[in-house]
């Protein structure tokens, strides 16, 4: 006889993590390093840097300062 048990994805994931002994770490809903007022910067920054590649961090910083 075959039994089909339906569980939610969340329940399945929790059972899997428990079975293999993984520790579930809490995390904040948003990054504490960013203020809500900072999010307007990401769209223009992404458009400005799109397609560019930088050899060093200094190259990136130089581009951002221009």
C-alpha positions in Angstrom: 0.0 0.0 0.0 1.3 3.5 -0.9 0.5 6.5 1.2 0.8 10.0 -0.1 1.5 12.6 2.5 1.3 16.2 1.5 3.4 18.7 3.4 4.1 22.3 2.8 7.5 23.4 1.3 8.3 25.1 4.6 7.6 22.0 6.6 9.6 19.8 4.2 12.6 22.2 4.4 12.4 22.2 8.2 12.3 18.4 8.4 15.2 18.1 6.0 17.3 20.6 8.0 16.6 18.8 11.2 17.3 15.4 9.7 20.8 16.5 8.6 21.5 18.5 11.8 21.7 21.9 10.2 21.3 24.9 12.5 18.7 27.5 11.4 20.1 30.9 12.0 17.8 33.9 12.5 18.3 36.8 10.1 16.8 40.3 9.9 14.0 41.1 7.5 16.2 43.7 5.9 19.9 44.7 6.1 20.6 46.8 9.3 23.4 48.5 7.3 20.9 50.2 5.0 18.4 52.8 5.8 15.1 52.8 3.9 16.2 56.1 2.4 19.2 54.4 0.7 17.1 52.1 -1.6 16.4 54.9 -4.1 20.2 54.7 -5.0 20.3 51.2 -6.3 18.4 51.7 -9.6 20.5 54.6 -10.9 23.7 53.0 -9.6 22.8 49.7 -11.4 22.1 51.6 -14.7 25.3 53.6 -14.4 27.5 50.6 -13.7 25.7 48.1 -16.0 28.1 46.3 -18.3 31.2 47.6 -16.8 34.0 45.5 -15.4 36.7 46.7 -13.0 40.2 45.3 -12.4 40.5 46.6 -8.9 38.4 48.1 -6.2 40.2 51.4 -6.8 39.0 51.4 -10.4 35.4 51.0 -9.2 35.8 53.8 -6.6 37.3 56.1 -9.3 34.3 55.4 -11.6 31.8 56.1 -8.8 33.5 59.4 -8.0 33.2 60.6 -11.6 
